[in-house]
Amino acid sequence: MKAVMLAAGVGRRLYGDEADDLPKALLRFEGKTLLERHVGILKALGVDELVLVVGHRKEDLLAEAEKVAPGGFIRSVFNPRFQEGPILSLWTAGEELRSGEDVLFMDADVLYPPEMMNRLIRSVHDNCFIIDRDFEPGEEPVKLCLRDGEPVDFGKQVTDDYDDIGEWPGFLKMSGYVAAKIADAAGAYIDRGEFGVTYEEAMRDVLAAEPEGTFGYEDITGIPWIEIDFPSDLLRAEKIIMPLVSDFVAEETPAAEPPRVNQASGE
């Protein structure tokens, strides 16, 4: 499995329209950049490589990539139109998504403990979302909607036809078949000149088009994480979430009890 991470953006909502700050993947928490944290988690879980879609200040990002992952674990794909919209970064990764390999899609600006990624990668579902049911409703969170335990809608704006809902933290495991479908869906938006849509719309189109049972999900409610979009997110990440991430210990599955012997029968 390879990971494809979108890391090309300017971070306007965090830094402002005229800012030229470092990419959000280079934000540091307890001395480590987000990129270094991603790499450590992915390598520990057996991911073969990380493909970075870069754009804004790519030289800084690639310098950090070489520092934290020497030896070719990270490759890069350049999106020269990184200021036009995130759907273009997904489209830029089209060749990677059409490679036929299983793909782990990732946002670069998420702080989380290893267990969150472990649940996704180890899931029995070939195409798998993650969902946090403990979230504040509103227009900003990207939401995953379930009906009868099945993912049925996805995005910032969703329908009301569901019986359960939660926030999506920005990671999606995909089979080679579904990854290629998502690449095609992104390409359709580009062909129509719709550069302002979010990349989630391409994923939503594939979710809606594929047969029931194609996608599953893993519940990560209770695991501390944050996507860093706004200054308030960065402050919360530093003061609240990072300490929780550092202290988080995954619950271990209780060991199975040895079989009991029937004293009377000797069985």
C-alpha beads as a LAMMPS data file, in Angstrom:
LAMMPS data file: protein, C-alpha beads

267 atoms
266 bonds

1 atom types
1 bond types

-500.0 500.0 xlo xhi
-500.0 500.0 ylo yhi
-500.0 500.0 zlo zhi

Masses

1 110.0

Atoms # bond

1 1 1 0.000 0.000 0.000
2 1 1 1.138 3.519 -0.739
3 1 1 -0.041 6.739 0.846
4 1 1 -0.943 9.838 -1.165
5 1 1 -0.874 13.040 0.855
6 1 1 -2.106 16.464 -0.265
7 1 1 0.388 19.046 1.012
8 1 1 0.366 21.704 -1.706
9 1 1 -1.841 24.383 -0.158
10 1 1 -0.955 27.866 1.034
11 1 1 -3.004 27.619 4.239
12 1 1 -4.955 30.840 3.720
13 1 1 -7.460 30.152 6.489
14 1 1 -4.626 29.668 8.965
15 1 1 -2.152 32.323 7.828
16 1 1 -4.171 34.845 5.791
17 1 1 -4.426 35.647 2.087
18 1 1 -1.087 37.403 1.718
19 1 1 1.001 35.163 3.956
20 1 1 3.980 33.131 2.763
21 1 1 4.361 30.853 5.753
22 1 1 5.656 27.302 5.675
23 1 1 3.263 24.544 4.523
24 1 1 1.078 23.214 7.319
25 1 1 2.806 19.832 7.096
26 1 1 5.832 21.600 8.605
27 1 1 4.024 22.765 11.745
28 1 1 5.941 21.516 14.780
29 1 1 4.569 19.864 17.893
30 1 1 6.927 18.815 20.656
31 1 1 9.842 19.253 18.282
32 1 1 8.491 17.158 15.396
33 1 1 6.829 18.370 12.221
34 1 1 3.510 16.885 11.207
35 1 1 5.310 15.340 8.239
36 1 1 7.809 13.585 10.505
37 1 1 4.937 12.260 12.607
38 1 1 3.093 10.985 9.532
39 1 1 6.208 9.244 8.244
40 1 1 6.924 7.505 11.535
41 1 1 3.370 6.208 11.791
42 1 1 3.158 5.055 8.170
43 1 1 6.482 3.224 8.251
44 1 1 5.604 1.515 11.531
45 1 1 2.361 0.261 9.981
46 1 1 4.054 -1.156 6.902
47 1 1 3.075 1.412 4.268
48 1 1 5.482 1.064 1.328
49 1 1 5.851 4.711 0.320
50 1 1 4.436 8.185 0.720
51 1 1 3.656 10.296 -2.342
52 1 1 3.481 13.998 -1.493
53 1 1 1.511 16.363 -3.702
54 1 1 3.484 19.588 -3.253
55 1 1 3.059 23.162 -4.400
56 1 1 3.486 26.111 -2.028
57 1 1 7.118 26.364 -0.819
58 1 1 7.818 22.895 -2.091
59 1 1 11.578 23.233 -1.552
60 1 1 11.059 23.578 2.207
61 1 1 8.706 20.621 2.286
62 1 1 11.010 18.398 0.246
63 1 1 13.995 19.355 2.383
64 1 1 12.102 18.157 5.454
65 1 1 11.036 15.024 3.570
66 1 1 14.661 14.168 2.848
67 1 1 15.563 14.798 6.463
68 1 1 12.845 12.648 8.045
69 1 1 12.641 9.930 5.375
70 1 1 15.934 9.401 3.562
71 1 1 16.249 6.482 1.210
72 1 1 13.331 7.037 -1.122
73 1 1 10.326 6.440 1.154
74 1 1 8.879 9.788 -0.006
75 1 1 8.274 10.740 -3.640
76 1 1 6.736 14.033 -4.749
77 1 1 4.332 15.201 -7.425
78 1 1 4.206 18.931 -8.153
79 1 1 0.901 20.762 -8.589
80 1 1 1.769 24.043 -10.346
81 1 1 -1.825 25.272 -9.897
82 1 1 -1.859 24.803 -6.128
83 1 1 -3.477 28.186 -5.521
84 1 1 -6.579 27.393 -7.584
85 1 1 -8.278 24.776 -5.418
86 1 1 -7.746 21.443 -3.643
87 1 1 -9.495 19.415 -6.353
88 1 1 -6.490 20.200 -8.548
89 1 1 -4.133 18.557 -6.075
90 1 1 -6.222 15.385 -6.098
91 1 1 -6.272 15.515 -9.898
92 1 1 -2.495 15.995 -9.970
93 1 1 -2.180 12.681 -8.126
94 1 1 -4.242 10.944 -10.815
95 1 1 -1.426 8.725 -12.063
96 1 1 -0.754 7.523 -8.535
97 1 1 -4.437 6.817 -7.944
98 1 1 -4.657 4.858 -11.212
99 1 1 -1.605 2.712 -10.468
100 1 1 -3.719 -0.291 -9.501
101 1 1 -2.256 -0.356 -5.990
102 1 1 -4.177 0.070 -2.763
103 1 1 -3.982 3.719 -1.734
104 1 1 -4.180 5.490 1.592
105 1 1 -5.386 9.056 1.009
106 1 1 -4.244 11.590 3.601
107 1 1 -4.607 15.255 4.450
108 1 1 -1.283 16.688 5.635
109 1 1 -2.601 18.962 8.377
110 1 1 -3.912 16.413 10.894
111 1 1 -2.402 15.712 14.323
112 1 1 -3.286 12.271 15.727
113 1 1 -1.848 9.247 17.584
114 1 1 -0.773 6.079 15.743
115 1 1 -3.866 4.139 16.818
116 1 1 -6.117 6.192 14.566
117 1 1 -4.153 5.199 11.483
118 1 1 -3.772 1.649 12.763
119 1 1 -7.548 1.170 12.866
120 1 1 -7.880 2.380 9.302
121 1 1 -5.038 0.390 7.768
122 1 1 -5.905 -2.804 9.657
123 1 1 -9.610 -2.587 8.819
124 1 1 -11.206 -5.531 7.031
125 1 1 -12.825 -3.056 4.623
126 1 1 -10.925 -2.551 1.365
127 1 1 -12.466 0.914 0.995
128 1 1 -12.729 2.484 4.391
129 1 1 -13.578 5.841 5.933
130 1 1 -13.016 6.717 9.574
131 1 1 -15.639 8.481 11.648
132 1 1 -15.643 10.435 14.905
133 1 1 -19.138 10.621 16.339
134 1 1 -18.094 13.198 18.951
135 1 1 -18.106 16.412 16.928
136 1 1 -19.700 19.833 16.783
137 1 1 -22.254 20.021 13.942
138 1 1 -21.952 22.892 11.503
139 1 1 -20.908 23.768 7.976
140 1 1 -17.157 23.351 8.489
141 1 1 -16.730 19.658 9.468
142 1 1 -16.592 17.112 6.664
143 1 1 -19.250 14.625 7.653
144 1 1 -19.816 10.936 7.005
145 1 1 -23.436 9.808 7.094
146 1 1 -24.502 6.233 7.831
147 1 1 -27.757 4.417 7.291
148 1 1 -28.197 0.914 8.661
149 1 1 -24.436 0.855 9.245
150 1 1 -23.626 1.717 5.633
151 1 1 -21.872 4.944 4.429
152 1 1 -24.444 6.780 2.321
153 1 1 -23.320 10.412 2.138
154 1 1 -20.177 12.415 2.635
155 1 1 -19.056 16.044 2.598
156 1 1 -19.595 19.388 4.278
157 1 1 -23.154 19.638 2.951
158 1 1 -25.080 16.380 3.276
159 1 1 -28.646 15.157 2.970
160 1 1 -30.890 14.307 5.917
161 1 1 -31.427 10.690 4.877
162 1 1 -29.265 8.977 7.519
163 1 1 -29.535 7.518 11.009
164 1 1 -25.982 8.186 12.214
165 1 1 -23.391 10.855 11.500
166 1 1 -19.872 11.836 12.479
167 1 1 -16.862 13.843 11.375
168 1 1 -14.319 12.539 8.878
169 1 1 -10.699 13.263 9.903
170 1 1 -9.284 13.328 6.380
171 1 1 -7.968 9.790 5.773
172 1 1 -9.442 7.196 3.381
173 1 1 -8.224 3.699 2.526
174 1 1 -9.003 2.696 -1.059
175 1 1 -8.618 -0.332 -3.284
176 1 1 -6.916 0.264 -6.607
177 1 1 -10.293 0.093 -8.345
178 1 1 -11.916 2.780 -6.188
179 1 1 -8.812 4.984 -6.221
180 1 1 -8.958 5.031 -10.026
181 1 1 -12.667 5.888 -9.929
182 1 1 -11.931 8.830 -7.618
183 1 1 -9.192 10.024 -9.975
184 1 1 -11.695 9.920 -12.842
185 1 1 -14.270 11.812 -10.790
186 1 1 -11.710 14.531 -9.996
187 1 1 -10.835 14.720 -13.681
188 1 1 -14.483 15.264 -14.570
189 1 1 -14.566 18.395 -12.376
190 1 1 -11.379 19.678 -14.008
191 1 1 -12.793 19.040 -17.491
192 1 1 -15.829 21.138 -16.563
193 1 1 -13.639 23.925 -15.204
194 1 1 -14.999 23.513 -11.674
195 1 1 -11.762 24.238 -9.851
196 1 1 -13.353 25.648 -6.715
197 1 1 -14.980 22.455 -5.474
198 1 1 -13.475 20.491 -2.606
199 1 1 -11.788 17.183 -3.362
200 1 1 -14.363 15.485 -1.129
201 1 1 -16.904 15.989 -3.904
202 1 1 -15.035 13.514 -6.114
203 1 1 -15.067 10.967 -3.305
204 1 1 -18.737 11.614 -2.686
205 1 1 -19.540 10.993 -6.354
206 1 1 -17.868 7.576 -6.218
207 1 1 -19.570 6.696 -2.925
208 1 1 -22.939 7.488 -4.510
209 1 1 -22.221 5.586 -7.724
210 1 1 -20.789 2.352 -6.345
211 1 1 -22.964 -0.552 -5.115
212 1 1 -23.922 -0.889 -1.479
213 1 1 -21.199 -2.609 0.467
214 1 1 -18.323 -1.083 -1.502
215 1 1 -17.360 1.219 1.389
216 1 1 -17.081 0.561 5.096
217 1 1 -15.912 2.584 8.058
218 1 1 -14.017 2.377 11.326
219 1 1 -15.116 4.269 14.432
220 1 1 -12.310 6.339 15.961
221 1 1 -14.500 8.150 18.515
222 1 1 -12.491 8.810 21.661
223 1 1 -9.130 9.057 19.903
224 1 1 -7.706 12.612 20.154
225 1 1 -7.050 14.353 16.836
226 1 1 -7.407 17.715 15.135
227 1 1 -7.288 19.099 11.606
228 1 1 -5.507 22.444 11.637
229 1 1 -7.336 24.926 9.423
230 1 1 -7.683 28.074 11.549
231 1 1 -5.593 29.927 14.157
232 1 1 -7.925 28.600 16.861
233 1 1 -7.189 25.053 15.660
234 1 1 -3.461 25.629 15.975
235 1 1 -3.838 26.948 19.504
236 1 1 -6.037 24.005 20.466
237 1 1 -3.578 21.599 18.883
238 1 1 -0.701 23.020 20.913
239 1 1 -2.452 23.395 24.245
240 1 1 -4.970 20.546 24.334
241 1 1 -4.652 17.940 21.605
242 1 1 -0.879 17.396 21.588
243 1 1 -0.780 16.454 25.293
244 1 1 -3.689 14.069 24.725
245 1 1 -1.953 12.526 21.717
246 1 1 1.242 12.059 23.719
247 1 1 -0.638 10.375 26.568
248 1 1 -2.984 8.285 24.431
249 1 1 -2.662 4.545 24.878
250 1 1 -4.749 2.280 22.673
251 1 1 -7.031 -0.102 24.500
252 1 1 -5.729 -3.605 24.181
253 1 1 -8.052 -6.421 23.272
254 1 1 -8.332 -8.660 26.353
255 1 1 -6.470 -11.922 25.994
256 1 1 -8.697 -14.899 25.401
257 1 1 -9.251 -17.080 28.442
258 1 1 -7.882 -20.639 28.202
259 1 1 -10.560 -23.260 27.602
260 1 1 -12.115 -24.589 30.761
261 1 1 -11.790 -28.271 31.532
262 1 1 -14.908 -30.133 32.549
263 1 1 -13.659 -31.869 35.694
264 1 1 -16.372 -34.477 35.602
265 1 1 -15.831 -35.655 32.037
266 1 1 -12.165 -34.738 31.690
267 1 1 -12.953 -32.717 28.536

Bonds

1 1 1 2
2 1 2 3
3 1 3 4
4 1 4 5
5 1 5 6
6 1 6 7
7 1 7 8
8 1 8 9
9 1 9 10
10 1 10 11
11 1 11 12
12 1 12 13
13 1 13 14
14 1 14 15
15 1 15 16
16 1 16 17
17 1 17 18
18 1 18 19
19 1 19 20
20 1 20 21
21 1 21 22
22 1 22 23
23 1 23 24
24 1 24 25
25 1 25 26
26 1 26 27
27 1 27 28
28 1 28 29
29 1 29 30
30 1 30 31
31 1 31 32
32 1 32 33
33 1 33 34
34 1 34 35
35 1 35 36
36 1 36 37
37 1 37 38
38 1 38 39
39 1 39 40
40 1 40 41
41 1 41 42
42 1 42 43
43 1 43 44
44 1 44 45
45 1 45 46
46 1 46 47
47 1 47 48
48 1 48 49
49 1 49 50
50 1 50 51
51 1 51 52
52 1 52 53
53 1 53 54
54 1 54 55
55 1 55 56
56 1 56 57
57 1 57 58
58 1 58 59
59 1 59 60
60 1 60 61
61 1 61 62
62 1 62 63
63 1 63 64
64 1 64 65
65 1 65 66
66 1 66 67
67 1 67 68
68 1 68 69
69 1 69 70
70 1 70 71
71 1 71 72
72 1 72 73
73 1 73 74
74 1 74 75
75 1 75 76
76 1 76 77
77 1 77 78
78 1 78 79
79 1 79 80
80 1 80 81
81 1 81 82
82 1 82 83
83 1 83 84
84 1 84 85
85 1 85 86
86 1 86 87
87 1 87 88
88 1 88 89
89 1 89 90
90 1 90 91
91 1 91 92
92 1 92 93
93 1 93 94
94 1 94 95
95 1 95 96
96 1 96 97
97 1 97 98
98 1 98 99
99 1 99 100
100 1 100 101
101 1 101 102
102 1 102 103
103 1 103 104
104 1 104 105
105 1 105 106
106 1 106 107
107 1 107 108
108 1 108 109
109 1 109 110
110 1 110 111
111 1 111 112
112 1 112 113
113 1 113 114
114 1 114 115
115 1 115 116
116 1 116 117
117 1 117 118
118 1 118 119
119 1 119 120
120 1 120 121
121 1 121 122
122 1 122 123
123 1 123 124
124 1 124 125
125 1 125 126
126 1 126 127
127 1 127 128
128 1 128 129
129 1 129 130
130 1 130 131
131 1 131 132
132 1 132 133
133 1 133 134
134 1 134 135
135 1 135 136
136 1 136 137
137 1 137 138
138 1 138 139
139 1 139 140
140 1 140 141
141 1 141 142
142 1 142 143
143 1 143 144
144 1 144 145
145 1 145 146
146 1 146 147
147 1 147 148
148 1 148 149
149 1 149 150
150 1 150 151
151 1 151 152
152 1 152 153
153 1 153 154
154 1 154 155
155 1 155 156
156 1 156 157
157 1 157 158
158 1 158 159
159 1 159 160
160 1 160 161
161 1 161 162
162 1 162 163
163 1 163 164
164 1 164 165
165 1 165 166
166 1 166 167
167 1 167 168
168 1 168 169
169 1 169 170
170 1 170 171
171 1 171 172
172 1 172 173
173 1 173 174
174 1 174 175
175 1 175 176
176 1 176 177
177 1 177 178
178 1 178 179
179 1 179 180
180 1 180 181
181 1 181 182
182 1 182 183
183 1 183 184
184 1 184 185
185 1 185 186
186 1 186 187
187 1 187 188
188 1 188 189
189 1 189 190
190 1 190 191
191 1 191 192
192 1 192 193
193 1 193 194
194 1 194 195
195 1 195 196
196 1 196 197
197 1 197 198
198 1 198 199
199 1 199 200
200 1 200 201
201 1 201 202
202 1 202 203
203 1 203 204
204 1 204 205
205 1 205 206
206 1 206 207
207 1 207 208
208 1 208 209
209 1 209 210
210 1 210 211
211 1 211 212
212 1 212 213
213 1 213 214
214 1 214 215
215 1 215 216
216 1 216 217
217 1 217 218
218 1 218 219
219 1 219 220
220 1 220 221
221 1 221 222
222 1 222 223
223 1 223 224
224 1 224 225
225 1 225 226
226 1 226 227
227 1 227 228
228 1 228 229
229 1 229 230
230 1 230 231
231 1 231 232
232 1 232 233
233 1 233 234
234 1 234 235
235 1 235 236
236 1 236 237
237 1 237 238
238 1 238 239
239 1 239 240
240 1 240 241
241 1 241 242
242 1 242 243
243 1 243 244
244 1 244 245
245 1 245 246
246 1 246 247
247 1 247 248
248 1 248 249
249 1 249 250
250 1 250 251
251 1 251 252
252 1 252 253
253 1 253 254
254 1 254 255
255 1 255 256
256 1 256 257
257 1 257 258
258 1 258 259
259 1 259 260
260 1 260 261
261 1 261 262
262 1 262 263
263 1 263 264
264 1 264 265
265 1 265 266
266 1 266 267
